[in-house]
Amino acid sequence: MTAITMAADKIGWTLMDFYKKIQAHFKARAVQKRTKSELSRLSDHELNDIGISRSMIGVTAWEAYKIEIERQTRKHGGVV
């Protein structure tokens, strides 16, 4: 834990900033996994109805991850 604190200090983060970044990553990762899982359960016809193909599921889930990270950043005033 001391090494993490020292590394965070070198790049200008507080321990709370570091914690918030880790927490935001795990929340965004959960959103990514849930998005991928839910889209994978849809039929090709249902996916076509919402404008994506089966090959786009991974990319769409990654976009959901990035959107969640942005949301967390705004929530914490740009800290994450």
C-alpha positions, -999 to 999 in steps of 0.1 A, spaced: 0 0 0 29 24 7 42 19 -29 8 28 -43 6 59 -21 41 70 -32 34 64 -68 1 83 -66 19 112 -49 45 113 -77 18 119 -104 -2 143 -83 -30 120 -71 -43 117 -36 -52 83 -23 -89 93 -26 -83 102 -63 -67 68 -68 -96 50 -51 -122 69 -72 -103 59 -104 -104 23 -94 -140 25 -84 -150 42 -117 -131 15 -137 -150 -13 -119 -183 4 -123 -176 10 -160 -164 -26 -165 -197 -39 -150 -216 -17 -174 -195 -31 -203 -201 -67 -193 -238 -62 -187 -242 -44 -221 -223 -72 -239 -244 -99 -221 -277 -82 -228 -269 -76 -265 -257 -111 -269 -290 -125 -258 -309 -106 -286 -317 -123 -319 -301 -110 -351 -335 -96 -360 -337 -77 -327 -302 -64 -331 -310 -52 -366 -340 -34 -353 -318 -13 -330 -293 -7 -358 -263 -30 -349 -250 -63 -361 -238 -91 -340 -202 -83 -349 -207 -48 -334 -216 -60 -299 -180 -58 -285 -175 -23 -299 -209 -12 -285 -200 -26 -251 -166 -7 -252 -185 25 -260 -207 19 -230 -176 15 -209 -162 49 -222 -196 66 -216 -197 53 -180 -161 65 -173 -171 100 -186 -202 99 -164 -181 90 -134 -156 118 -142 -183 144 -144 -198 130 -111 -165 135 -93 -157 169 -107 -131 158 -132 -111 137 -107 -115 103 -123 
